[in-house]
Amino acid sequence: MHKISQLTHLLILALSISILTGCSSLVGSVTNGMASSLTSAMLNHNDVDTVKTALPAYLLMVDGFVRDDPENIDLLLARAKLYGAYAGAFVDEKPRVKRLSQTAFDSAIQATCLHRNDSCTLRQQPYDEFQQLLAKLTTDDVPVFYVLGTSWASWLQTNTDDWNAIAELPRISAIMQRIIELNEGYQYGSAHMYLGIIETLLPPALGGKPDKAQAHFKRAIEISQGKNLYVKVVYAQRYARLVFNRELHDQLLNEVLKADPVIEDFTLMNIMAQALAKQLLENADDYF
């Protein structure tokens, strides 16, 4: 579960990082051009440790921008993405992960409230009112609510010992489902991947829905045209292991290992996906 958390957060980083481009209105076109190049370099970097070393500087940079402009939605979304990605992908100490994930979630909540003032109490409002809020969303709301949903999911993973936190899971699922309804291809269909993970959090006897999870994983692979190797890793780890399908498990992971990870905007994520695929294959005999 921890590895899933790690690479899920990296997915957020790799598919949606826009820290500097989101600040372009503040710092001008020259920096915006630099940001575009820097973002591309990060997504296509082939050395995970280099990215890990560089990210803390961006955390501090965004903190400074937010301090100067605390109601800037783009900055708050960037902060949520960056803190969530860093906590999930590169931090092992549970107290730190919990603290960083809380910062990401708080930033996402604040950005969502500023974006739509009718969403400021969405965690506390009755569920039927929450559903009514989601029904009002349009495609313009998708980027903000996607960051909210992913940050919320990451926060929940660090609070699985809290039943009150677990009770919020249906709201996360509803957000992802609404994103699919509004813009299924957003972030290469990654909302499907999140729903696949959610449907496999519990075994079938306790309410898990592996068939629905499989459909979501397959659709995410289809939308990304197979470029996102991580979806296949999650498919194998979350679904194939849950239903004890060793053949599918090994097939998916071997496909990941045989694939060329160097794909524009997916290289960093794919390299980490291959590392996890190798680990899962190595311990498969202990699981099956």
C-alpha positions as a printed Julia matrix, in Angstrom:
288×3 Matrix{Float64}:
   0.0     0.0     0.0
   2.86    2.35    0.77
   4.4     1.8    -2.67
   1.04    2.48   -4.28
   0.86    5.72   -2.31
   4.37    6.64   -3.4
   3.81    6.26   -7.1
   0.27    7.56   -7.06
   1.63   10.84   -5.75
   4.35   10.78   -8.36
   1.61   10.46  -10.94
   0.14   13.69   -9.65
   3.55   15.28  -10.02
   4.33   13.91  -13.45
   0.96   14.52  -15.07
  -0.09   17.81  -13.54
   2.89   19.76  -12.19
   2.53   23.4   -13.19
   4.16   25.21  -10.32
   5.94   27.94  -12.2
   3.57   28.2   -15.14
   0.76   28.75  -12.65
   2.73   31.71  -11.31
   3.4    33.22  -14.7
   1.07   36.15  -14.12
   3.28   37.11  -11.19
   6.71   36.7   -12.62
   6.35   37.47  -16.31
   6.89   35.83  -19.67
  10.62   35.24  -19.35
  10.2    33.13  -16.23
   7.18   31.49  -17.8
   9.34   30.29  -20.66
  11.93   29.02  -18.22
   9.21   27.26  -16.27
   7.98   25.47  -19.37
  11.47   24.2   -20.11
  12.04   23.23  -16.47
   8.77   21.34  -16.27
   9.57   19.43  -19.44
  13.06   18.61  -18.16
  11.63   17.24  -14.92
   8.99   15.07  -16.56
  11.54   13.65  -18.98
  14.39   13.21  -16.51
  15.8     9.7   -16.2
  17.33   10.05  -12.73
  14.84    9.92   -9.87
  17.35   11.01   -7.22
  18.08   14.24   -9.06
  14.4    15.16   -9.05
  14.09   14.14   -5.4
  16.96   16.46   -4.47
  15.55   19.38   -6.45
  11.94   19.33   -5.25
  12.38   20.78   -1.71
  13.57   24.04   -3.23
  10.28   24.34   -5.07
   8.34   23.66   -1.89
   9.97   26.66   -0.26
   9.57   28.79   -3.35
   5.84   28.13   -3.57
   5.46   28.7     0.18
   6.98   32.14   -0.33
   4.67   32.95   -3.24
   1.61   31.85   -1.25
   2.69   33.94    1.72
   2.79   37.01   -0.53
  -0.48   36.2    -2.31
  -2.57   33.86   -0.09
  -5.71   34.06   -2.25
  -4.04   33.13   -5.54
  -5.81   29.95   -6.67
  -3.06   28.9    -9.09
  -0.44   29.16   -6.38
  -2.54   27.19   -3.9
  -3.15   24.44   -6.45
   0.56   24.32   -7.28
   1.35   24.03   -3.57
  -1.14   21.18   -3.16
   0.33   19.3    -6.12
   3.92   19.76   -5.07
   3.5    18.88   -1.41
   1.39   15.83   -2.26
   3.84   14.6    -4.88
   6.87   15.08   -2.66
   5.26   13.45    0.39
   4.06   10.41   -1.51
   7.02    9.8    -3.78
  10.03   10.67   -1.66
   9.23   10.72    2.07
   9.23    7.53    4.16
   8.78    8.84    7.7
   5.09    8.56    8.54
   4.87   11.76   10.65
   6.43   13.78    7.83
   4.19   12.19    5.2
   1.16   12.98    7.33
   2.25   16.58    7.87
   3.09   17.24    4.22
  -0.11   15.58    3.0
  -2.11   17.75    5.38
  -0.5    20.86    3.89
  -1.38   19.66    0.39
  -4.98   18.96    1.36
  -5.39   22.27    3.2
  -4.09   24.15    0.15
  -6.47   22.27   -2.15
  -9.43   22.99    0.13
  -8.53   26.68    0.25
  -8.14   26.87   -3.53
 -11.47   25.14   -4.06
 -13.23   27.52   -1.67
 -11.79   30.52   -3.48
 -12.73   29.02   -6.84
 -16.34   28.35   -5.78
 -17.67   29.86   -2.59
 -20.43   27.23   -2.44
 -17.74   24.56   -1.91
 -16.21   25.97    1.28
 -18.13   23.53    3.52
 -18.12   20.53    1.2
 -16.55   18.27    3.84
 -19.18   19.09    6.44
 -22.35   19.45    4.36
 -24.81   16.53    4.14
 -23.93   14.08    1.4
 -27.0    14.89   -0.7
 -25.98   18.57   -0.7
 -22.46   17.53   -1.64
 -23.85   15.59   -4.6
 -25.9    18.61   -5.64
 -22.73   20.7    -5.59
 -20.94   18.23   -7.85
 -23.89   18.22  -10.23
 -23.42   21.96  -10.74
 -19.78   21.61  -11.83
 -18.73   22.31  -15.39
 -15.6    21.52  -17.38
 -14.07   24.74  -16.06
 -14.15   23.27  -12.55
 -12.32   20.05  -13.47
  -8.7    21.19  -12.85
  -9.48   22.52   -9.36
 -11.6    19.56   -8.28
  -9.08   17.08   -9.68
  -6.4    18.52   -7.41
  -8.89   18.47   -4.54
  -9.74   14.82   -5.17
  -6.15   13.64   -5.48
  -5.02   15.65   -2.45
  -7.96   14.33   -0.46
  -7.13   10.74   -1.44
  -3.5    11.21   -0.45
  -4.53   12.72    2.89
  -6.85    9.78    3.52
  -4.05    7.29    2.92
  -2.14    8.86    5.82
  -5.18    8.72    8.1
  -6.48    5.19    7.61
  -6.5     4.72   11.39
  -9.22    7.37   11.66
 -12.73    6.11   10.91
 -13.97    9.66   10.45
 -11.42   10.11    7.69
 -12.36    6.8     6.06
 -15.99    7.92    6.06
 -15.0    10.66    3.59
 -13.96    8.12    0.93
 -17.33    8.23   -0.9
 -16.85   11.96   -1.47
 -13.47   11.38   -3.09
 -14.98    8.71   -5.3
 -17.85   11.0    -6.27
 -15.43   13.76   -7.26
 -13.47   11.42   -9.53
 -16.65   10.08  -11.09
 -17.84   13.61  -11.81
 -14.49   14.45  -13.42
 -14.93   11.46  -15.72
 -18.42   12.66  -16.65
 -17.17   16.14  -17.46
 -13.8    15.38  -19.07
 -12.85   11.72  -19.15
  -9.51   12.34  -20.81
  -8.3    14.88  -18.26
  -4.75   14.08  -17.09
  -4.66   11.08  -19.46
  -7.67    9.44  -17.82
  -6.06    9.22  -14.4
  -9.42    9.68  -12.64
 -10.18    6.15  -13.83
  -7.01    4.92  -12.17
  -7.98    6.52   -8.87
 -11.42    4.94   -9.03
  -9.8     1.59   -9.76
  -7.69    1.94   -6.64
 -10.71    2.96   -4.57
 -12.71   -0.06   -5.74
  -9.91   -2.39   -4.6
  -9.29   -0.92   -1.15
 -11.5    -3.64    0.32
 -11.76   -7.34   -0.6
 -15.02   -8.39   -2.32
 -16.37   -9.93    0.9
 -16.2    -6.52    2.58
 -17.61   -4.47   -0.27
 -14.77   -4.2    -2.75
 -15.72   -4.23   -6.44
 -12.84   -5.75   -8.41
 -14.83   -6.0   -11.65
 -15.46   -2.26  -11.62
 -11.82   -1.67  -10.72
 -10.64   -3.71  -13.68
 -12.85   -1.73  -16.04
 -11.41    1.54  -14.72
  -7.81    0.32  -15.06
  -8.41   -0.86  -18.62
 -10.0     2.44  -19.56
  -7.09    4.41  -18.06
  -4.65    2.35  -20.14
  -6.74    2.95  -23.25
  -7.0     6.71  -22.75
  -3.26    7.08  -22.12
  -2.58    4.89  -25.18
  -0.33    2.7   -23.05
   2.16    5.52  -22.51
   1.56    5.59  -18.76
   3.24    2.37  -17.58
   2.26    3.02  -14.01
  -1.41    2.21  -14.68
  -0.43   -1.35  -15.58
   1.59   -1.65  -12.38
  -1.38   -0.52  -10.29
  -3.65   -2.84  -12.27
  -1.39   -5.77  -11.4
  -0.83   -4.81   -7.78
  -4.35   -3.75   -6.86
  -6.52   -5.98   -9.07
  -4.57   -9.07  -10.13
  -3.29   -9.69   -6.62
  -6.71   -9.09   -5.1
  -8.33  -11.79   -7.27
  -5.21  -14.01   -7.2
  -4.71  -13.93  -10.95
  -0.99  -14.72  -11.22
  -1.06  -14.99  -15.01
  -2.47  -11.48  -15.48
  -0.21  -10.12  -12.74
   2.99  -11.35  -14.38
   1.81  -10.47  -17.88
   1.16   -6.83  -16.97
   4.41   -6.39  -15.08
   6.51   -8.03  -17.78
   4.92   -5.73  -20.34
   6.0    -2.79  -18.22
   9.57   -4.06  -17.91
   9.85   -4.72  -21.65
   8.52   -1.3   -22.62
  10.72    1.65  -23.48
  10.2     4.09  -20.58
  11.43    7.08  -22.55
   8.2     8.69  -23.7
   7.68   12.43  -23.84
   6.27   13.68  -20.51
   6.16   10.16  -19.03
   9.83    9.2   -18.68
  10.32    9.93  -14.98
   7.05    8.26  -14.0
   7.69    5.24  -16.22
  11.15    4.65  -14.76
   9.66    4.55  -11.26
   6.88    2.29  -12.52
   9.45   -0.16  -13.85
  11.26   -0.18  -10.52
   8.04   -1.11   -8.72
   7.15   -3.71  -11.36
  10.48   -5.42  -10.75
   9.86   -5.49   -6.98
   6.37   -6.94   -7.42
   7.65   -9.71   -9.68
  10.46  -10.56   -7.29
   8.09  -11.11   -4.36
   5.23  -12.63   -6.37
   6.03  -16.17   -5.17
   5.53  -15.02   -1.6
   2.12  -13.59   -2.44
   0.54  -16.18   -4.73
